[in-house]
Amino acid sequence: MNILIIGAGEVGSHLARLLSRENHNITVVDQDPNRIALIEEQLDVLAIEGAGTSPSTLREAKIQDMDMIIAVTTVDEVNILACMIAKQFGVKTKIARVRNREFSSEQSFLDSSDLGIDLVIHPEHEATKEIVRLVRYPQVLEMITFCEQHIAIVGLKIKEESPMIGKQLMEIDVQHEKLPFRLVAISREGETIIPRGQDRILLGDDVYVSARTEHLNDVFRLAGHTVETSHRVMLYGATSIGRMVAAELEQFKDLQVKLVETDPQRGEEAAAELSETEVVIGEMSDIDLLGREGIIDMDIYAALSDDDEDNIVTSLLARHLDVPRTITLTSNAAYPPIIRTIGLEIAINPRLLTSNAILKFIRFGRIVSLRHMAAVNAEALEFQVSADSKVVGKEIRDIKFPAGSIVVAVEHERQGVIPVGDTKIYVGDRVVLFCTPDASRKAMKLFE
């Protein structure tokens, strides 16, 4: 497939790296010569310096030969216009990243279908959905769903109360054979392990488990967590994401939400917009203010300001004050792994979420969706099984999946199951694999 990516920022370069692995012909356009030089140095793609809406630049990129355009610059209008131009050249699939909420509101005079845009991705919307899900499931570090949301992969920290500590996976499977789940990855001291039967679970491990959603509470208990919900939430930053998260959380009547904002004008705007959220004007670094606003009684603190470093520092402060859970927003894709190493739990990166949403829409090969995990060096791939696939008619135990991969779910006739050795794969099934990046390329060949 010929794919044109407009914008070589973190999202654009991340997409170029992933899509080029699948042997697509990738062309990247950006006005920044330094970004173009970096792309040329690191990736086997065609990189062109120029504006994404310039006729001469687009001709040089051979837009008329493109099957898809992905416009992910930081300027909404450029992304929209690039897709409109691509429509005139007959480009089949057009994807635009749009941050301005007015473009997606019901009052908007622009409709993506009228513009010929097939998918509009809103980074703030993606981040909001992720944060709200994490607030509703306070036990999890990360959560994704498959098979029409019947199967979930959840990241959990192993706590002292876990009966799995010190045991091999084969022992755990025998002792809990009535609970259909699969432990698919272990994150330990910065290393990602795709475990086998002899691997042991240690206190402090971050484990990734697949299970049916109705069994998640049992999985939480197995990791040593109590089954609980959040009741008191403090948000920092009346940013676009901060206000959207607050508005979404207002729908849950069991939640008390407090939003702290340093800028008086932005705080007043948030107070006028939100009806059930208490808005406080002040600095998060002000210990007296935090004491008055009851931070020590909070169940969750989410740092959602526009300043990455400020979010990290205030999250560390909240952890120091024994807030059970922190969520830290960061725009720098390099920060999420670092955040975990300094004692913070969850990092949300809107750009990574944007990439995941775009990849889910792109159905290349037999991959239905692809999700890169934020906290471990692994990805979850969902395959549609075709008649000529090498796995058709075989049981899981007889398929030679590459090292570094594990089957976490199979959907047969719209029923999602956690597979065992004798689970057979049929044409039309959906199979979810959890893989390291090196293993994913080899795994794809089984489903070609």
PyMOL commands that set and color helices and strands:
alter all, ss='L'
color gray80, all
select helices_A, chain A and resi 10-21+33-42+55-60+63-65+76-88+101-103+112-115+123-136+169-175+213-222+240-249+264-273+287-292+295-297+308-320+335-341+350-361+396-398+437-445
alter helices_A, ss='H'
color red, helices_A
select strands_A, chain A and resi 2-6+25-30+46-49+68-71+93-97+119-121+142-146+151-157+181-188+191-193+206-212+232-236+256-261+278-281+300-303+325-329+346-348+367-372+379-384+405-412+415-417+430-435
alter strands_A, ss='S'
color yellow, strands_A
deselect
rebuild
show_as cartoon
